[in-house]
Amino acid sequence: MSALHFDVDAMTLVIRCPDTDAVVRLYDRWQYDGDSVHYAIEASAPGLSARLDEAVAAIWQPSPDLPAFLDSLAQDFHGWPGERRWQSLENDLAISAVFRAGGHVGLTWTLRPWPARLGGWSASVTTWLEGGEQMTALAAEVKAFLHLEPISNA
């Protein structure tokens, strides 16, 4: 299944799925006000490499934020029918989650730079995690990545 790694000093979160060689990396976190956190996200797999330069996590986002969405998946470790979805306010990052037999959760990370522009593109990779401890760890690490104390941009 997936391997998670959060490096606080480098402010980088890596979700690696050895079974498929898919990797999702959140990094380059910055903020210029107390209302939002900006970060880059990369998704890669054999033959695919995509980057979203500026995803935004806003504290005023009306729907559940990303850590809350992931935490809800972790709490439902017994599974759920169908697909659950989350998307960023700008719709440039979307995640869909499915639960499979054996207690595994497939997270499909879709990056859409310029989602409103004609001819825009999207790229997706799927990482697989165990529904219990790995999902709980991912939710906690994403929350730590997005909700660290304000940083200096100097």
Number of C-alpha atoms within 10 A of each C-alpha: 15 20 15 19 15 19 12 12 6 10 17 20 21 22 20 23 20 13 10 15 14 21 23 23 19 22 20 14 20 19 16 12 9 10 11 16 22 17 20 17 22 19 23 19 18 9 5 11 15 19 17 20 14 17 22 21 21 16 13 11 14 8 12 15 19 20 20 15 18 23 19 15 23 22 14 13 18 14 19 14 8 9 11 14 12 18 18 18 17 15 16 19 23 19 21 15 22 18 24 16 8 10 13 20 26 19 22 18 23 21 24 21 21 15 15 11 8 7 8 10 11 15 19 21 24 24 24 26 24 19 22 18 13 19 25 19 16 23 21 15 21 20 17 16 22 22 14 12 9 12 12 8 7 3
